[in-house]
Amino acid sequence: MQVYIGGIPIISSQRLPGKESLLIFLSGCDFRCPFCYASHILDFKPEIQEDIRHIKRQISDVRDQVSAVVLTGGEPLMQRGALLQLIKHSKELEIYIGIETNGSKPDILKEILQEGIDYVSMDLKAPFEEKLLQKTTRAGTFFRPASRLVSDLKESLAILKQFQDRIDLEFKTTIVPSLMFRKEDLMQIAAEIREIDAVWVFQRFRNEFVKDSRFSRLESPALDFLQNLRDSMIKEYPNLRIEIRDEPNPQIAVPENMTPEE
């Protein structure tokens, strides 16, 4: 089986706090977020196909160096067959296995949860309101309008709630100046997840490698600003567990046969 790989796997100690993790970047994404740092891996391109056996060998080769494998992207749920094989291989090696997703494929999300995945991180790009969600993700099309996307994301959230006792669960929201930064918008997200046992991460926007060049001119929000947002959310919903992270965007190492888009 061939798998579309967006970059050379890297080992990171920042993605999962407390765990050395092998990050595997799967290409393809149905979102076009203007602040995305991985715009060169959003599409499926013939030149970035890799035999999945090679990826499995890479996992096996580092099994003594890492305590987790994280399948990220892009949007890894767009490659269902490869995803299931990599999950199965990691579990056979008894390696903690996680996935990062935008939540747009609830059926596949449920399937991998039933396979016994250990960790899910779901990006909550914006509240479930069509206009802002479309502005943030640029994902709505004639064939899949923003209203359908809202429905799919809500379904994914409901599925994660069903599995919350069996997995480590995390939600991530990138705080982006001029786009996703208002307290009232975040409060809408807080209301959706307040009864789910998860960590909610406020990720500080970084302007490196962003898809839309206009966002490269934006400054990162001050950490004090993020802390004030966190305090406001917890004041309204005291049970929320909110963390602030300020990790740099990973510079995804591109395979030699792939030229990143400018």
Buried (B, 14 or more C-beta within 10 A) or exposed (E): EEBBBBBBBBEBEEBBEEBBBBBBBBBBBBBEBBBBBBBBBBBBBEEBBBEBEEBBEBBBEBBEEBBBBBBBBBBBBBBBEBBBBBBBBBBEEEBBBBBBBBBBBBEBBBBBBEEEBBBBBBBBBBBBEBEBBBBBBBBBEEEEBBEBBBEBBBBBBEBBBEBBEEBBBBBBBBBBBEBBBEEEBBBBBBBBBBEBBBBBBBBBBBBEBBBBEEBEEBEBBEEEBBEEBBEBBBEEBEEBEBEBBEEEBBEBEBEEEBEEEE
